[in-house]
Amino acid sequence: MTSEAASAPATYGLILAGGLARRMGGGDKTLIRVGEQTILERAMARLGSQCAGLLINANGDVSRFSRFGQPVVADDIEGFAGPLAGILAGLDWVSANAPAIAWVVSVPGDCPFLPRDLVERLHGARSAQQHPLACARSGEWRHPVVGLWPVALREDLRRALSAGLRKIEAWTEQHGVALAEWPADPVDPFFNVNTPEDAAEAERMARRGV
């Protein structure tokens, strides 16, 4: 962990790459190239320096991510249960493989320009606002998938998913969630690639050195 996140507890990074990418015509948004790198490589570079390790959540044939050299975990909740299922898979993996680490930070696999102080500021918001969970907000937009999750709540999350809960905010509000703020101008650090037009805009942003 670098000095950027030295004041934050050890935290594992989880990149959620399990979406269906319907607006992109299917496939893996995280493998779209922006400049010289895929979005996944950009997320790994920005998040990796802040975390004790990185993990990818993806479903289907995991060999498509083998070249990135990170562990890949699939949802263990049947059916496409959305981001919470991926978060649970990440919490379970960290509990089993890195039991000394009590925190996981999740990011979507379609954000090429993540902030380099994400982990530190999420922990800062959690501590200052005295909530067990934290998520990011830029401008007026809240980003529930960009979140900080205690491994200790994984069994509670498993019960909620087994009962049919799917919306992130419906679960986080049961426990209390702090908001960490970022400006959306001149560049929203949580700009995400949902459409071919977004991919073209991300390419322009990369050329400007974002």
Residue, then its C-alpha position, 0 to 999 in steps of 0.5 A: m500500500t502506498s503513502e496515499a492510502a497509508s492512513a486507511p486500513a488494509t483493503y482488498g480491491l474488487i473489480l466488478a466485471g460481471g455485467l451483461a453490457r446490453r447497451m454495448g451489444g454484449g461482451d465485456k465492457t472492461l476489455i474495451r481499449v481506451g488509449e493504450q490500455t483496456i478499461l480493466e488495466r486502467a482500473m487495476a493501475r489506479l486501484g492497485s496502488q491503494c490496495a493490499g491486492l486485487l480481485i476480479n468478479a466475472n462469470g462465464d469462462v474466466s480464461r478471458f481474464s487470465r492474462f491480467g494475473q489476478p484471481v477471478v471469482a464468479d457469483d455463487i448466487e444462482g442467476f444474474a443477481g447483480p452487483l451485490a452477488g459479485i460483492l458477496a463473492g469478493l467478500d467470501w474470497v477475501s475471508a478465505n484467502a486473506p483473512a487478516i484483511a477486514w475491508v473490500v473496496s468495489v468498483p465497476g469494471d467500466c470506469p477508466f478514470l478512477p480517483r487515486d485517493l478512492v480508498e483513503r477517502l472512502h475510509g475517511a468518510r466512513s470514520a467521520q460519519q460513523h457508518p459501517l459502509a461507504c460509497a462515492r458521490s460525484g456532483e449530484w450522482r451517487h455511485p453505490v457500486v463504488g463502495l467500501w464493504p466490511v468482510a464481517l457483514r458477508e453473512d448478512l449480505r448472503r441472507a439478504l440475497s437469498a431472500g431476493l434482495r437485489k438493490i444495493e441501496a436497499w441493503t446498505e441503508q439497513h446498516g448505514v452508508a457514508l458518502a465520500e464526495w468528489p467534484a464532477d467537474p471538469v472531469d467526473p472520476f466515475f465516468n463509465v462506459n455504457t455505450p459506444e458513444d461513451a467509449a469514444e468520449a473516454e478515448r478523447m478524455a484519455r488523449r487529454g491526459v485524464 
